[in-house]
Amino acid sequence: MKKILLTTISIIAVLVLLASCDFGKETVDITTPTSTTEEQSQSSTTSVPTTTTTTTISTNTTTTTTTTTESTPIKSTESNNSDLPKYIPGSIKIQPVEFVQADLMSIFIPTKRYVYYSISGFFMDLVDSTAYDEWAYKNLYIYVEEGPQEMVLVSFVKHFNISRKDFDKVVEQDRLANKKLGIDDTEELYELPNADIIYTFDNDIINEYYRRQ
């Protein structure tokens, strides 16, 4: 009877022990983390913001414009000779030749009226003084011994490209100055230049108009 009891107890003890082993195994399986292939294959993707900086280089292009000013050649006034003013002998009070020679400081005997050989100060004011002096030195002083080939004022207008508009303004200035001073511009020394005649640039017409009579 005791043997049977002991055997029974031993069997129970073995069963308890086996049950304990299985429970422990299950516990281990439960507590041990299982790493799956999917979990290992998952990678953490970090999105790094990319900043694209666009640098605009502004190139300042300087364009140099060269302006070339060309003198417009003076054109003669196209007019029928019959429409041009005519010199009426006696309309200008002619001075003695010696008097005109002395005023011009010339040796040659003038064959034209005084205005043919002279330039008023108002005309000189139209151009640079240095430029005028250079021109006068080369073109006027040679007339001391012999007369010019053309009217001095005509040469001046051509050389400095004096417009008809500016010419008329100067003539008006001279006229007003004479009037203010009580000067008679019908006297030879104060005769005003005639633009209609001068701007023909025809020496035959000009020489005929300014003859001394």
C-alpha positions in Angstrom: 0.0 0.0 0.0 2.8 2.3 0.9 4.5 1.5 -2.5 1.4 2.3 -4.4 1.1 5.6 -2.6 4.8 6.5 -3.2 4.5 5.6 -6.8 1.4 7.8 -7.2 3.2 10.7 -5.5 6.2 10.2 -7.7 4.1 10.3 -10.8 2.3 13.4 -9.6 5.6 15.0 -8.9 6.9 14.2 -12.4 3.8 15.6 -13.9 4.1 18.8 -11.9 7.7 19.2 -12.9 6.9 18.7 -16.6 4.1 21.2 -16.3 6.4 23.7 -14.7 9.0 23.2 -17.6 6.3 23.8 -20.3 5.0 26.9 -18.5 8.5 28.3 -18.3 9.1 27.7 -21.9 5.9 29.4 -22.9 6.9 32.4 -20.7 10.3 32.6 -22.3 8.7 32.5 -25.8 6.3 35.3 -24.7 8.9 37.6 -23.2 11.4 37.2 -26.0 10.8 39.8 -28.7 10.6 38.4 -32.2 12.3 40.5 -34.9 10.5 40.1 -38.2 12.1 40.6 -41.6 9.5 43.3 -42.5 10.4 45.2 -39.3 14.2 44.9 -40.1 13.6 45.9 -43.6 11.8 49.0 -42.6 14.1 51.9 -42.8 13.6 55.4 -41.5 13.6 57.8 -44.3 14.6 61.3 -43.3 13.4 64.0 -45.6 16.0 66.7 -45.9 14.5 69.9 -47.3 16.5 71.1 -50.2 16.8 74.8 -50.6 17.6 76.0 -54.0 19.0 79.4 -54.1 18.8 81.2 -57.3 21.2 84.1 -57.7 20.4 86.6 -60.3 23.4 88.5 -61.4 22.3 91.8 -62.8 24.7 93.0 -65.4 24.5 96.7 -66.0 25.3 97.3 -69.6 26.3 100.9 -70.2 25.6 102.0 -73.8 27.6 104.9 -74.9 26.0 106.9 -77.5 28.2 109.1 -79.5 26.4 112.0 -81.0 28.1 113.5 -83.9 27.0 117.0 -84.6 27.5 118.0 -88.2 27.2 121.5 -89.4 24.4 121.8 -92.0 25.8 123.6 -95.0 24.3 127.0 -95.5 22.1 127.0 -98.6 21.7 130.0 -100.7 18.3 131.6 -100.8 16.6 130.5 -103.9 15.1 133.6 -105.3 14.6 135.1 -108.7 17.0 138.0 -109.2 14.1 140.2 -110.0 12.8 139.7 -106.5 16.0 140.8 -104.8 16.4 144.3 -103.5 18.3 146.7 -105.7 20.7 149.2 -104.5 19.5 152.7 -105.4 22.4 155.1 -105.8 22.1 157.9 -103.2 20.1 155.8 -100.7 23.4 155.4 -98.8 25.4 158.5 -97.9 28.8 157.6 -99.3 31.9 158.8 -97.4 35.1 159.9 -99.0 37.3 157.0 -100.0 40.2 158.3 -97.8 37.9 158.3 -94.7 36.9 154.7 -95.3 40.5 153.7 -95.9 41.5 155.2 -92.6 38.8 153.5 -90.7 39.6 150.1 -92.3 43.3 150.8 -91.8 43.9 149.6 -95.3 46.2 150.5 -98.1 43.9 149.3 -100.9 41.3 151.6 -102.3 37.9 150.3 -101.5 35.6 149.7 -104.5 32.7 148.6 -102.3 30.8 150.2 -99.5 32.1 150.0 -95.9 29.8 147.2 -94.8 31.4 145.0 -97.4 34.6 145.0 -95.4 33.4 145.0 -91.9 31.7 142.9 -89.2 29.8 144.4 -86.3 30.4 143.3 -82.7 27.0 141.7 -82.5 28.0 139.2 -85.2 31.2 138.5 -83.3 29.2 137.6 -80.2 27.6 134.7 -82.1 30.8 132.7 -82.0 33.6 131.8 -79.6 36.0 134.8 -79.3 39.1 132.6 -79.6 37.7 130.9 -82.7 36.8 134.3 -84.2 40.3 135.7 -83.5 41.9 132.8 -85.2 39.7 133.1 -88.2 40.2 136.9 -88.4 43.9 136.6 -88.2 44.0 134.2 -91.2 41.3 135.9 -93.2 41.0 139.6 -92.4 44.4 141.0 -91.9 45.6 140.0 -95.3 43.2 142.6 -96.7 45.3 145.5 -95.5 47.2 145.6 -98.8 44.6 144.2 -101.2 40.9 143.8 -100.9 39.1 140.6 -100.2 37.8 138.3 -103.0 34.3 138.2 -101.4 32.4 140.2 -98.8 33.9 139.7 -95.4 30.5 139.0 -93.7 29.8 136.3 -96.4 33.1 134.5 -95.5 32.2 134.8 -91.8 28.7 133.3 -92.3 30.1 130.4 -94.4 32.9 129.6 -92.0 30.8 129.7 -88.8 27.7 128.4 -90.4 25.5 131.3 -89.3 21.8 130.6 -89.8 19.6 133.1 -91.5 17.5 133.3 -88.3 20.5 134.3 -86.2 21.7 136.7 -88.9 18.4 138.5 -88.9 18.5 138.8 -85.1 21.9 140.4 -85.2 20.8 142.9 -87.9 17.8 143.8 -85.7 20.1 144.3 -82.7 22.3 146.6 -84.8 19.2 148.6 -86.0 17.9 149.1 -82.5 21.3 150.1 -81.2 21.7 152.7 -83.9 18.2 154.0 -83.2 18.9 154.3 -79.5 22.1 156.2 -80.1 20.5 158.4 -82.7 22.7 157.0 -85.5 21.6 157.3 -89.1 22.0 153.9 -90.7 21.8 155.4 -94.1 25.3 156.7 -93.6 27.9 154.4 -95.1 29.7 153.5 -91.9 26.5 152.4 -90.2 24.8 150.7 -93.1 23.1 147.4 -92.1 23.9 144.3 -94.1 21.2 143.0 -96.4 20.4 139.4 -95.6 18.5 138.8 -98.8 21.6 139.7 -100.8 24.1 138.0 -98.6 22.3 134.7 -98.5 22.3 134.3 -102.2 26.1 133.6 -101.8 26.4 134.8 -105.3 29.4 137.1 -105.5 28.3 138.8 -108.7 25.0 139.8 -107.1 26.7 140.8 -103.8 29.4 142.9 -105.5 26.9 144.6 -107.7 24.7 145.5 -104.7 27.5 146.9 -102.5 29.3 149.0 -105.2 30.3 152.5 -104.3 28.5 155.2 -106.2 
